[in-house]
Amino acid sequence: MSYGPLVEHLVKSVVTEPEAVSVKEAKDRDGLVYQVTVAPNDVGKVIGKGGRVVSAIRYLVSAAAAKGREKAYIKVLTD
């Protein structure tokens, strides 16, 4: 199952430039990896203070994946 739309929705709800959000899905030996790219001025908003926002997004996506007996990981790509 693809969790890309969930990841995209969660990230777009946090950023100020939702049209710049890009989510790419890749298979890894451990599970699904979602590479998230956002506008340079939105990286801090996605990561959050002390990584709290990205941790919450990771928690939600991994919980949804666990229901389907899968593993999903999120990586925020920065330039």
N, CA, C and O of each residue as an XYZ file, in Angstrom:
316
protein
N       0.843     -1.183      0.000
C       0.000      0.000      0.000
C       0.888      1.245      0.000
O       1.975      1.237      0.577
N       0.431      2.288     -0.633
C       1.193      3.527     -0.705
C       0.694      4.519      0.344
O      -0.506      4.768      0.461
N       1.617      5.067      1.088
C       1.292      6.057      2.108
C       1.715      7.451      1.670
O       1.724      8.383      2.474
N       2.062      7.593      0.405
C       2.487      8.875     -0.155
C       1.449      9.978     -0.002
O       1.799     11.086      0.405
N       0.170      9.707     -0.318
C      -0.834     10.757     -0.138
C      -0.966     11.219      1.315
O      -1.192     12.401      1.570
N      -0.826     10.303      2.255
C      -0.873     10.675      3.676
C       0.303     11.564      4.028
O       0.127     12.589      4.687
N       1.499     11.190      3.599
C       2.698     11.983      3.867
C       2.543     13.365      3.246
O       2.830     14.376      3.888
N       2.092     13.407      2.003
C       1.939     14.683      1.306
C       0.921     15.584      2.018
O       1.155     16.783      2.168
N      -0.186     15.022      2.447
C      -1.214     15.801      3.143
C      -0.681     16.365      4.467
O      -0.908     17.532      4.786
N       0.015     15.541      5.217
C       0.549     15.986      6.504
C       1.586     17.095      6.327
O       1.582     18.075      7.072
N       2.465     16.945      5.350
C       3.507     17.953      5.133
C       2.902     19.243      4.592
O       3.291     20.332      5.015
N       1.960     19.134      3.668
C       1.334     20.334      3.103
C       0.564     21.133      4.144
O       0.422     22.348      4.005
N       0.070     20.480      5.175
C      -0.674     21.189      6.209
C       0.239     22.000      7.123
O      -0.243     22.843      7.880
N       1.542     21.760      7.066
C       2.493     22.445      7.932
C       3.178     23.616      7.233
O       3.490     24.616      7.880
N       3.418     23.514      5.937
C       4.238     24.485      5.216
C       3.417     25.687      4.744
O       2.187     25.651      4.729
N       4.134     26.760      4.354
C       3.465     27.945      3.817
C       3.390     27.906      2.301
O       2.576     28.615      1.709
N       4.220     27.093      1.660
C       4.193     26.931      0.202
C       3.865     25.477     -0.142
O       4.766     24.711     -0.483
N       2.586     25.085     -0.060
C       2.229     23.678     -0.308
C       2.467     23.226     -1.749
O       2.606     22.028     -1.995
N       2.518     24.152     -2.701
C       2.739     23.754     -4.087
C       4.170     23.296     -4.324
O       4.452     22.660     -5.339
N       5.084     23.610     -3.398
C       6.488     23.218     -3.542
C       6.789     21.856     -2.917
O       7.924     21.384     -2.989
N       5.795     21.224     -2.311
C       6.006     19.934     -1.640
C       6.082     18.818     -2.678
O       5.239     18.720     -3.570
N       7.101     17.986     -2.544
C       7.286     16.839     -3.423
C       7.592     15.613     -2.575
O       8.462     15.649     -1.705
N       6.874     14.534     -2.834
C       7.072     13.290     -2.088
C       7.398     12.185     -3.080
O       6.626     11.918     -4.001
N       8.545     11.544     -2.886
C       8.946     10.425     -3.743
C       9.008      9.160     -2.896
O       9.514      9.164     -1.774
N       8.485      8.091     -3.457
C       8.462      6.808     -2.751
C       9.528      5.893     -3.332
O       9.686      5.792     -4.549
N      10.254      5.231     -2.446
C      11.273      4.267     -2.874
C      11.196      3.051     -1.959
O      10.911      3.161     -0.766
N      11.459      1.895     -2.549
C      11.498      0.668     -1.745
C      12.908      0.454     -1.239
O      13.884      0.650     -1.964
N      12.998      0.058     -0.008
C      14.261     -0.242      0.636
C      14.146     -1.657      1.188
O      13.052     -2.221      1.237
N      15.251     -2.220      1.595
C      15.165     -3.589      2.140
C      14.394     -3.606      3.457
O      13.850     -4.640      3.845
N      14.345     -2.455      4.149
C      13.623     -2.374      5.421
C      12.152     -2.030      5.249
O      11.354     -2.311      6.142
N      11.771     -1.431      4.128
C      10.384     -1.032      3.911
C      10.299      0.077      2.892
O      11.128      0.166      1.986
N       9.297      0.924      3.036
C       9.091      2.039      2.132
C       9.765      3.291      2.681
O       9.683      3.579      3.875
N      10.425      4.021      1.807
C      11.085      5.269      2.199
C      10.443      6.398      1.410
O      10.351      6.339      0.183
N       9.999      7.424      2.122
C       9.399      8.591      1.487
C      10.361      9.758      1.625
O      10.691     10.183      2.732
N      10.804     10.270      0.485
C      11.730     11.400      0.461
C      10.913     12.660      0.224
O      10.287     12.821     -0.824
N      10.925     13.542      1.200
C      10.120     14.758      1.157
C      11.013     15.942      0.838
O      12.037     16.155      1.488
N      10.617     16.711     -0.171
C      11.319     17.930     -0.532
C      10.341     19.089     -0.413
O       9.222     19.025     -0.923
N      10.773     20.157      0.269
C       9.942     21.345      0.432
C      10.749     22.575      0.046
O      11.944     22.479     -0.233
N      10.097     23.722      0.031
C      10.784     24.981     -0.256
C      11.831     25.236      0.835
O      11.640     24.833      1.983
N      12.932     25.901      0.480
C      14.006     26.123      1.460
C      13.562     26.834      2.742
O      14.084     26.550      3.820
N      12.607     27.753      2.630
C      12.171     28.459      3.838
C      11.166     27.656      4.670
O      10.794     28.092      5.760
N      10.720     26.499      4.182
C       9.777     25.650      4.914
C      10.440     24.453      5.595
O       9.773     23.705      6.310
N      11.725     24.264      5.384
C      12.409     23.101      5.970
C      12.312     23.139      7.497
O      12.055     22.117      8.134
N      12.517     24.309      8.071
C      12.442     24.451      9.525
C      11.063     24.157     10.069
O      10.932     23.618     11.168
N      10.038     24.501      9.322
C       8.670     24.241      9.770
C       8.363     22.752      9.742
O       7.651     22.247     10.610
N       8.894     22.047      8.752
C       8.648     20.600      8.658
C       9.403     19.864      9.758
O       8.876     18.927     10.358
N      10.632     20.285     10.020
C      11.419     19.628     11.059
C      10.889     19.997     12.443
O      10.741     19.129     13.303
N      10.606     21.271     12.658
C      10.058     21.715     13.931
C      11.124     21.890     14.990
O      12.279     21.512     14.796
N      10.732     22.459     16.099
C      11.653     22.713     17.198
C      12.080     21.394     17.834
O      11.268     20.663     18.401
N      13.358     21.114     17.726
C      13.874     19.864     18.275
C      13.429     18.632     17.503
O      13.548     17.514     18.002
N      12.915     18.823     16.288
C      12.472     17.693     15.480
C      11.112     17.154     15.850
O      10.767     16.033     15.476
N      10.337     17.929     16.575
C       9.044     17.434     17.048
C       8.029     17.223     15.936
O       7.294     16.235     15.949
N       7.978     18.139     14.974
C       6.975     18.031     13.905
C       7.263     16.816     13.025
O       6.363     16.022     12.750
N       8.500     16.669     12.588
C       8.834     15.532     11.728
C       8.697     14.223     12.507
O       8.354     13.199     11.916
N       8.948     14.230     13.785
C       8.760     13.020     14.593
C       7.280     12.640     14.662
O       6.935     11.459     14.608
N       6.420     13.632     14.780
C       4.988     13.356     14.824
C       4.498     12.811     13.483
O       3.683     11.890     13.445
N       4.997     13.382     12.382
C       4.619     12.891     11.058
C       5.118     11.463     10.871
O       4.393     10.609     10.359
N       6.346     11.207     11.283
C       6.897      9.841     11.180
C       6.078      8.861     11.999
O       5.831      7.737     11.564
N       5.657      9.282     13.179
C       4.872      8.417     14.053
C       3.538      8.047     13.396
O       3.137      6.884     13.408
N       2.857      9.040     12.825
C       1.567      8.775     12.189
C       1.700      7.850     10.988
O       0.904      6.927     10.820
N       2.704      8.096     10.154
C       2.882      7.283      8.949
C       3.313      5.867      9.316
O       2.838      4.903      8.717
N       4.203      5.733     10.286
C       4.634      4.386     10.675
C       3.506      3.616     11.356
O       3.435      2.393     11.236
N       2.623      4.316     12.068
C       1.472      3.648     12.678
C       0.504      3.153     11.613
O      -0.030      2.049     11.721
N       0.274      3.969     10.579
C      -0.603      3.549      9.484
C       0.011      2.361      8.741
O      -0.698      1.435      8.348
N       1.326      2.393      8.550
C       2.000      1.295      7.864
C       1.983      0.021      8.712
O       1.854     -1.081      8.179
N       2.112      0.172     10.009
C       2.112     -0.996     10.899
C       0.776     -1.718     10.868
O       0.715     -2.932     11.061
N      -0.284     -0.977     10.627
C      -1.592     -1.611     10.512
C      -1.638     -2.565      9.330
O      -2.324     -3.586      9.373
N      -0.904     -2.230      8.275
C      -0.819     -3.098      7.107
C       0.387     -4.016      7.151
O       0.762     -4.600      6.134
N       0.999     -4.148      8.323
C       2.188     -4.990      8.533
C       3.342     -4.600      7.613
O       4.025     -5.452      7.045
N       3.540     -3.286      7.483
C       4.637     -2.756      6.678
C       5.421     -1.756      7.525
O       5.015     -1.392      8.629
N       6.540     -1.330      6.983
C       7.343     -0.296      7.635
C       7.493      0.859      6.660
O       7.695      0.658      5.463
N       7.393      2.061      7.188
C       7.534      3.255      6.347
C       8.437      4.250      7.072
O       8.332      4.436      8.284
N       9.318      4.880      6.313
C      10.265      5.845      6.848
C      10.144      7.138      6.075
O       9.801      7.128      4.893
N      10.422      8.255      6.732
C      10.370      9.562      6.078
C      11.720     10.237      6.205
O      12.307     10.293      7.286
N      12.206     10.753      5.075
C      13.444     11.526      5.060
C      13.117     12.896      4.478
O      12.518     12.998      3.408
N      13.514     13.937      5.185
C      13.328     15.296      4.692
C      14.640     15.704      4.023
O      15.680     15.803      4.674
N      14.574     15.936      2.721
C      15.765     16.292      1.964
C      15.972     17.791      2.012
O      15.048     18.567      1.771
N      17.207     18.194      2.330
C      17.560     19.610      2.372
C      18.665     19.869      1.371
O      19.449     18.974      1.053
N      18.728     21.085      0.877
C      19.765     21.438     -0.083
C      20.955     22.066      0.598
O      21.927     22.426     -0.066
